[in-house]
Amino acid sequence: MSSENGSVDGGAEGAPPEQLALIRESVRKAEVPRAKPRTWRGAALAKELPVARVLVDKGVLHLDRYFDYAVPEELDADAQPGVRVRVRFGAGRHRVREGRREGGGLIDGFLVERLAESDYSGPLAALAQVVSPERVLSEELLGLSRAVADRYAGSLADVLQLAVPPRSARAEQRPSPEPLPPPGMPEAGSWVRYERGAAFLESLASGGAPRAVWNALPGPEWSDELARAVAATLVSGRGALVVLPDGRAVARVDAALTALLGEGRHAVLTADAGPEKRYREWLAVRRGAVRAVVGTRAAMFAPVQDLGLVAIWDDGDDSHSEQHAPQPHAREVLLLRAALDKCGFLLGSWSCTVEAAQLVETGWARPLVAGREQVRAVAPLIRTVGDQDLARDEAARAARLPTLAWQAVREGLRHGPVLVQVPRRGYVPRMACANCRAPARCRHCSGPLEGQEEGAALRCGWCGRDESGWHCPECGGFRLRAQVVGARRTAEELGRAFPAVPVRTSGREHVLDTVPGAPALVVSTPGAEPVAEGGYAAALLLDGWAMLGRPDLRAGEDALRRWIAAAALVRPQGAGGTVVVVAEPTLRPVQALVRWDPVGHAVRELAERAELGFPPVSRMAALSGDAEAIAEFLRTAELPREAEVLGPVPLPVTAAGRPRRAGAPPPGEHWERALIRVPPGRGAALASALKAAQAARMARGAGEALVRVRIDPPDIG
């Protein structure tokens, strides 16, 4: 026992050789400070370029800049520009230990570049973690995101959240396929119908960068024409990007590209694919395995290498406007890409927006249109029903549809399906006096009275009270008629009128993609019209005044775009295709539909807006918020000298329990909105001034009332 105790007390002198070796190794390791991940306390720094410039994912304007961090030696190989990292953010100068700043919460970010030294004089915190060695942020994507942030007075971090999809580790571990060689030159196909269509494809195939505004002919050929433009770009060894308004349009272009080029030459980027598949497709594009991309608005930032063409279809669709900050529009992002990458640009639609007309008017893009003979050969016959026709029509006064519409439906059903476009979904109709058409109002709150299911009493759309004894205060009448009838109610009425014909509905709850070519009634809301096999025999465009009467600058343009989108699905006039629009025939949008001249309508609208100083000739921003906050913002913001402030005016109060539009005030709150207008060429100065003022408000703390800033508001009244 004594000898054992003695050997223990003697330390390591009596220990076996193996134990002595282990002890010496432990002492050797203890002499070197061990790096602690997340702080890397005591860890050696990278020998070359030990400073990492990081964009932290804070998304607030007063922190919209880069921050420098130290690069630990263990992270040197993986910490390359473009990778995702995690850093500690928020520690003050007093949290310094051994020359390193410590503390702060972990936050995600992107490593932008590596530097030999920092221009920050204080101690630097170390990178906490390299999330993945995958370099997802390229120099081109960073430059585009910065340009979009400056254009829309937003933060770079917010734009990158839209541009770079969330990470999926399993997707990163899977290798992308090898890139395929360029395909052969496709035939011009239906592009020969346009005056410069074949020349446009030849320019893309030869490496050129043509810029065109394309007024597509009615019919289903547009998806094949887009696919041929993409294929012509791939011939030159460059990439192509196509942005479409919804998944149905993406599916059509996807099918056209697959039929033309086969599998493996393009990627599809939509939210419906799921996060892992979408990220895998995005990585294939980023790695250069795929040179063509088709997708919805999130695809506008797709990192296509060596970009040769950016294209957008139906730029007037609301779906192209992003709802997340800073709310960029896909058309404007693609215009920036065309300028930064010096690539081709194609804006296509059956209709024509004022912005598209401006691109042609300024000479930035060339028109890509067909001759009038070609238009007349493929367009349907357009007939109108105005107020005078309705006044003389006994059937129209007693029923939902005028006689001309009933005749068009009856004749169309002999040859195929008939489309009925209704500018409102659902069942509930708003009511008006049958004699003088004065809107039926609630006696308690003056809200609109709505009809419920058949046989039920009227109900106020604002306060919810039932109304059983209504009479018209204007003429004393007791009879009511539907002022705006939803798609479901219209389908019910048509089903009773044509009991032997199947009735299908397509709307927000259930959108049909295609319908058979057999006789049927298809009732749809605008934008949800399914494609009929062989085209529709006829179409009814109901309640045209409801779309034209919206108190918005774009009401006429939007109504014409929705009408043309529906009429383009109808067979040509030579095949018996007929469209009946219930709207006053003397109005400009109705006349443009009758002549099938959306370009002429857009040019006249552009001339009027130039005279009045309205967008897109001028640049405009909207401020919305509490009245005091708006006044204080306008007082402190250093706006350009040429800026003109319109308003502020009160915004409609959002009722509790009702759907809230993007940018609308919270339920029950009284907000105001001010518009700021600047002349052409001063949009960048306006965005910079608003961004600086908003950043100053955020830096002052949470006591500041919320003010929303929106560049290029979609509706300005």
Residue pairs with C-beta under 8 A, 6 or more apart in sequence:
7 14
12 19
12 20
12 23
15 23
33 41
33 42
33 43
34 42
35 41
35 42
35 43
35 72
35 74
36 42
36 43
37 128
37 129
38 88
38 106
38 128
38 129
39 88
39 100
39 102
39 126
39 128
40 70
40 72
40 74
40 100
40 126
40 127
40 128
41 97
41 98
41 100
41 102
42 98
43 72
43 73
43 74
43 126
44 72
44 73
45 70
45 71
45 72
45 73
45 126
46 71
46 72
46 73
46 75
46 76
46 79
47 73
47 76
48 76
48 116
49 71
49 114
49 115
49 116
50 70
50 71
50 116
51 68
51 69
51 70
51 71
51 114
51 115
51 116
51 117
51 118
51 124
52 68
52 69
52 70
52 71
52 79
52 85
52 111
52 113
52 114
52 115
52 127
53 66
53 67
53 68
53 111
53 112
53 113
53 114
53 115
54 66
54 67
54 68
54 69
54 85
54 87
54 109
54 110
54 111
54 112
54 127
55 66
55 67
55 109
55 110
55 112
55 156
55 157
55 160
56 63
56 67
56 87
56 89
56 107
56 108
56 109
56 157
57 107
57 108
57 109
57 110
57 157
57 160
57 161
58 89
58 107
58 155
58 157
59 155
59 157
59 158
59 161
59 325
60 155
60 695
60 698
61 154
61 155
61 691
61 694
61 695
61 698
62 695
62 696
62 698
62 699
63 155
64 149
64 155
64 156
64 157
64 695
66 112
67 87
67 89
68 115
68 118
68 119
68 120
68 124
69 87
69 124
69 125
69 126
69 127
70 100
70 124
70 125
70 126
70 127
71 79
71 114
71 126
71 127
72 126
72 127
75 127
75 129
75 130
77 133
78 130
78 133
79 85
79 111
79 114
79 127
79 130
80 111
80 114
80 133
80 135
81 111
81 112
81 113
81 114
81 135
81 137
81 139
82 110
82 111
82 135
82 136
82 137
82 138
82 139
83 110
83 111
83 130
83 131
83 132
83 133
83 134
83 135
83 136
83 137
84 108
84 109
84 110
84 111
84 130
84 131
84 132
84 134
84 136
84 167
85 108
85 109
85 110
85 111
85 127
85 128
85 129
85 130
85 131
86 106
86 107
86 108
86 109
86 127
86 128
86 129
86 131
87 106
87 107
87 109
87 125
87 127
87 128
88 102
88 103
88 104
88 105
88 106
88 107
88 125
88 128
89 104
89 105
89 106
89 107
90 103
90 104
90 105
91 101
91 102
91 103
91 104
91 125
92 103
93 101
93 122
93 123
95 101
95 102
95 103
95 104
96 102
96 123
99 123
100 123
100 124
100 125
100 126
101 122
101 123
101 124
101 125
102 125
104 125
106 128
108 131
110 136
110 137
110 160
110 164
111 127
111 130
112 137
112 142
118 124
131 167
132 167
132 169
132 172
134 167
134 172
134 283
136 164
136 167
136 283
136 286
137 160
137 164
138 286
138 303
140 303
140 340
140 341
141 163
141 164
141 301
141 303
143 340
144 163
144 301
144 333
144 336
144 337
144 340
145 156
145 159
145 160
145 163
145 301
146 156
146 159
147 336
147 340
148 154
148 159
148 326
148 328
148 333
148 336
149 155
149 156
149 158
149 159
149 326
150 684
150 687
150 688
150 691
151 328
151 332
151 336
151 683
151 684
151 687
151 711
152 326
152 327
152 328
152 687
152 711
152 712
153 326
153 621
153 687
153 688
153 690
153 691
153 694
153 709
153 711
154 325
154 326
154 327
154 328
154 691
155 325
155 326
158 324
158 325
158 326
159 326
159 328
161 324
162 298
162 301
162 322
162 324
162 328
163 301
164 301
165 275
165 278
165 279
165 282
165 298
166 275
166 279
167 279
168 275
168 276
168 279
168 280
170 276
171 276
171 277
171 279
171 280
171 283
172 279
172 283
174 280
176 283
176 284
176 287
176 289
176 290
177 264
177 284
177 289
177 290
178 289
179 288
179 289
179 290
179 291
180 264
180 265
182 234
182 235
182 236
182 237
183 231
183 234
183 235
183 261
183 265
184 235
185 205
185 232
185 235
186 201
186 228
186 231
186 232
186 235
186 260
187 228
188 197
188 198
188 201
188 228
189 221
189 224
189 225
189 228
190 221
190 224
190 225
191 197
191 198
191 200
191 201
191 225
191 228
192 198
193 217
193 370
193 374
194 200
194 214
194 217
194 368
194 369
194 370
195 368
195 369
195 370
195 371
196 212
196 366
196 368
197 225
197 368
200 210
200 212
200 229
200 346
200 368
201 228
201 229
201 232
202 232
203 209
203 210
203 344
204 210
204 229
204 232
204 233
204 235
204 236
204 308
204 309
204 344
205 232
205 233
205 235
205 236
206 236
207 236
207 238
207 308
208 344
209 308
209 338
209 342
209 343
209 344
209 345
210 344
210 345
210 366
211 338
211 344
211 345
211 346
211 359
211 364
211 365
211 366
212 345
212 346
212 347
212 365
212 366
212 367
212 368
213 347
213 348
213 352
213 356
213 357
213 359
213 360
213 365
213 366
213 367
213 368
214 346
214 347
214 348
214 349
214 368
214 369
215 348
215 349
215 350
215 352
215 367
215 368
215 369
215 370
215 598
215 599
216 222
216 225
216 348
216 349
216 350
217 370
217 374
217 375
217 378
217 379
218 350
218 378
218 379
218 380
218 564
218 567
218 568
218 569
218 570
218 572
218 596
219 378
219 535
219 568
220 252
220 531
222 313
222 348
222 350
223 249
223 252
223 253
223 255
223 256
224 256
224 260
225 348
226 242
226 253
226 256
226 311
226 313
226 346
226 348
227 253
227 256
227 257
227 259
227 260
227 261
228 260
229 240
229 309
229 311
229 346
230 240
230 242
230 257
230 266
230 292
230 294
230 309
230 311
231 257
231 260
231 261
233 239
233 240
233 292
233 308
233 309
233 344
234 240
234 261
234 265
234 291
234 292
236 308
237 306
238 291
238 306
238 307
238 308
238 309
238 343
239 291
239 292
239 293
239 304
239 305
239 306
239 307
239 308
239 309
240 291
240 292
240 293
240 304
240 307
240 308
240 309
240 310
240 311
241 292
241 293
241 299
241 300
241 302
241 304
241 307
241 309
241 310
241 311
241 334
241 337
242 253
242 292
242 293
242 294
242 295
242 299
242 311
242 312
242 313
243 295
243 296
243 297
243 299
243 300
243 310
243 311
243 312
243 313
243 320
243 330
243 334
244 250
244 253
244 294
244 295
244 296
244 312
244 313
244 314
245 296
245 297
245 313
245 314
245 317
245 319
245 320
246 296
246 317
246 319
246 527
247 270
247 272
247 296
248 511
248 513
249 313
249 314
250 268
250 270
250 294
250 295
250 296
251 513
253 294
253 313
254 266
254 268
254 294
257 265
257 266
257 292
257 294
264 290
265 290
265 291
265 292
266 290
266 291
266 292
266 293
266 294
267 281
267 282
267 284
267 285
267 290
267 292
267 293
267 294
267 295
267 302
268 281
268 293
268 294
268 295
269 278
269 281
269 282
269 285
269 293
269 294
269 295
269 296
269 298
269 299
269 302
270 278
270 295
270 296
270 298
270 299
271 278
271 296
271 298
273 281
281 290
282 302
282 303
284 290
285 293
285 302
285 303
285 304
285 305
286 303
288 305
291 304
291 305
291 306
292 304
293 299
293 302
293 304
295 302
296 319
297 319
297 320
297 321
297 322
297 330
300 328
300 330
300 333
300 334
300 337
301 333
307 337
307 341
307 343
308 343
308 344
309 343
309 344
309 345
309 346
310 334
310 337
310 338
310 343
310 344
310 345
310 346
311 334
311 345
311 346
311 347
311 348
312 320
312 330
312 331
312 334
312 346
312 347
312 348
313 348
313 349
314 320
314 348
314 349
314 350
314 351
314 561
314 565
315 330
315 331
315 347
315 349
315 353
315 355
315 356
316 349
316 351
316 353
316 557
316 558
316 561
317 527
318 714
320 329
320 330
320 331
321 327
321 328
321 329
321 330
321 714
322 328
322 329
322 330
323 662
326 711
327 710
327 711
329 712
331 347
331 355
332 712
334 345
335 345
337 343
338 344
338 345
345 365
346 368
347 356
347 359
347 365
348 368
349 356
349 561
350 561
350 564
350 565
350 568
350 598
351 557
351 560
351 561
351 564
351 565
351 598
351 602
352 598
352 599
352 601
352 602
353 557
353 561
353 602
354 554
354 557
354 602
354 605
354 606
354 609
354 616
355 616
356 602
357 599
357 602
357 603
357 605
357 606
358 606
358 616
358 617
359 365
360 366
360 367
361 603
361 606
367 599
369 599
375 596
376 573
376 596
377 572
377 574
378 572
379 567
379 572
379 573
379 596
380 539
380 567
380 570
380 571
380 572
380 573
380 577
380 578
380 579
381 573
381 577
381 578
381 579
382 567
382 579
382 581
382 593
382 594
382 596
383 404
383 408
383 578
383 579
383 580
383 581
384 580
384 581
384 582
384 583
384 584
384 585
384 590
384 594
385 393
385 396
385 402
385 404
385 405
385 580
385 581
385 582
385 583
386 583
386 584
386 585
386 586
387 584
389 396
389 402
389 404
390 396
390 397
390 402
390 582
391 397
393 402
393 403
393 404
395 401
395 402
395 403
395 406
396 402
396 403
397 434
400 482
400 485
400 490
400 493
401 409
401 540
401 542
402 582
404 580
405 540
405 542
405 580
405 582
406 497
408 418
408 538
408 540
408 578
408 580
409 418
409 420
409 494
409 498
409 521
409 538
409 540
411 537
411 538
411 578
412 418
412 536
412 537
412 538
412 576
412 578
413 498
413 501
413 519
413 520
413 521
413 537
414 519
414 537
415 519
415 537
415 576
416 517
416 518
416 519
416 532
416 534
416 535
416 536
416 537
416 571
417 515
417 516
417 517
417 518
417 519
417 520
417 521
417 522
417 532
417 536
417 537
418 519
418 520
418 521
418 522
418 536
418 537
418 538
418 539
418 540
419 522
419 524
419 529
419 532
419 536
419 538
419 539
419 540
419 566
419 569
419 570
420 490
420 491
420 494
420 521
420 522
420 523
420 524
420 539
420 540
420 542
421 524
421 525
421 526
421 529
421 539
421 540
421 541
421 542
421 562
421 563
421 566
422 485
422 486
422 487
422 490
422 523
422 524
422 525
422 542
422 543
423 484
423 525
423 526
423 542
423 543
423 546
423 547
423 562
424 484
424 485
424 486
424 487
424 525
424 543
424 546
425 486
425 487
425 488
425 507
425 508
425 509
425 525
426 486
426 487
426 488
426 489
426 507
427 452
427 453
427 486
427 488
427 489
427 492
428 450
428 451
428 452
428 461
428 486
428 489
429 450
429 451
429 482
429 483
429 484
429 485
429 486
429 489
430 439
430 440
430 448
430 449
430 450
430 451
430 461
430 482
430 483
430 484
431 439
431 440
431 448
431 449
431 450
431 451
431 458
431 480
431 481
431 482
431 483
432 438
432 439
432 440
432 480
432 481
432 482
432 483
433 440
433 472
433 474
433 475
433 477
433 479
433 480
433 481
434 477
434 479
434 480
434 481
435 472
435 475
435 477
435 479
436 472
436 474
436 475
436 477
437 481
437 483
438 472
438 473
438 474
438 475
439 448
439 483
440 448
440 449
440 458
440 470
440 472
440 480
440 483
441 447
441 448
441 449
442 448
442 449
442 460
442 462
442 463
442 465
442 467
443 467
444 460
444 463
444 465
445 460
445 462
445 463
445 465
447 460
447 461
447 462
447 463
448 460
448 461
448 462
449 458
449 459
449 460
449 461
449 467
449 470
450 458
450 459
450 460
450 461
451 458
451 480
451 482
451 489
452 458
452 459
454 492
457 466
457 467
457 468
458 466
458 467
458 468
458 470
458 480
459 465
459 466
459 467
460 466
460 467
462 655
470 478
470 480
471 477
471 478
472 478
482 489
484 543
484 546
485 493
485 542
485 543
487 505
487 507
487 523
487 524
487 525
488 505
488 507
488 523
490 523
490 542
491 503
491 504
491 505
491 521
491 523
494 503
494 521
494 523
495 501
495 503
495 521
498 521
501 519
501 520
501 521
502 520
502 521
503 520
503 521
503 522
503 523
504 512
504 515
504 520
504 521
504 522
504 523
504 530
505 522
505 523
505 524
506 512
506 522
506 523
506 524
506 525
506 528
506 529
506 530
507 524
507 525
507 528
508 525
508 528
511 528
511 530
512 522
512 524
512 528
512 530
513 530
513 531
514 530
514 531
514 532
514 533
515 522
515 530
515 531
515 532
515 533
516 532
516 533
517 532
517 533
517 534
519 537
522 529
522 530
522 532
522 536
524 530
524 566
526 547
526 562
526 565
526 566
527 562
527 565
529 565
529 566
529 569
531 569
532 569
534 571
535 569
535 570
535 571
535 575
535 577
536 569
536 570
536 571
536 577
537 570
537 571
537 576
537 577
537 578
538 570
538 577
538 578
538 579
538 580
539 566
539 567
539 569
539 570
539 578
539 579
539 580
540 579
540 580
540 582
541 563
541 566
541 567
541 579
541 580
541 581
541 582
541 583
542 582
543 582
544 559
544 563
544 581
544 582
544 583
544 584
544 590
545 582
545 583
545 584
547 555
547 558
547 559
547 562
548 555
548 556
548 559
548 583
548 587
548 589
549 555
550 558
551 717
552 558
552 715
552 716
552 717
553 609
553 614
553 615
553 715
553 716
553 717
554 714
554 715
556 587
556 588
556 589
556 601
556 605
557 589
557 601
557 602
557 605
559 589
560 589
560 592
560 593
560 598
560 601
561 598
563 581
563 589
563 593
564 593
564 596
564 598
566 579
567 579
567 593
570 577
570 578
570 579
571 577
581 590
581 593
583 589
583 590
584 590
585 591
585 594
588 601
588 604
589 601
592 598
592 600
592 601
606 616
606 617
608 614
609 615
609 616
609 617
610 617
613 677
613 679
614 620
614 716
615 712
615 716
617 680
618 677
618 678
618 679
618 680
619 677
619 678
619 679
619 680
619 682
619 683
619 686
619 711
619 712
620 675
620 676
620 677
620 678
620 712
620 713
620 716
621 675
621 676
621 686
621 687
621 690
621 709
621 710
621 711
621 712
621 713
622 673
622 674
622 675
622 676
622 708
622 709
622 710
622 713
622 716
623 630
623 633
623 634
623 648
623 673
623 674
623 675
623 676
623 690
623 707
623 708
623 709
624 630
624 651
624 663
624 665
624 671
624 672
624 673
624 674
624 707
624 708
624 710
625 633
625 671
625 672
625 705
625 706
625 707
625 708
626 669
626 670
626 671
626 672
626 705
626 706
626 707
627 648
627 670
627 671
627 672
628 705
629 704
629 705
629 706
629 707
630 648
630 672
630 673
630 674
630 707
631 648
633 693
633 694
633 697
633 707
634 645
634 674
636 693
636 696
637 689
637 690
637 692
637 693
638 689
638 692
638 693
639 645
639 676
639 686
639 689
639 690
640 678
640 682
640 685
640 686
640 689
642 678
642 679
642 682
643 676
643 677
643 678
643 682
643 686
643 689
644 676
644 677
644 678
645 674
645 675
645 676
646 674
646 675
646 676
646 677
647 672
647 673
647 674
647 675
648 672
648 673
648 674
649 672
649 673
649 674
650 670
650 671
650 672
650 673
651 664
651 665
651 670
651 671
651 672
651 673
652 664
653 665
653 668
653 669
653 670
654 660
654 664
654 665
654 666
654 667
654 668
654 669
655 667
656 667
656 668
657 667
658 667
660 666
660 667
663 708
663 710
665 671
675 713
675 716
676 686
676 690
678 685
678 686
683 711
686 711
687 711
690 709
690 711
691 709
694 707
694 709
697 704
697 707
698 704
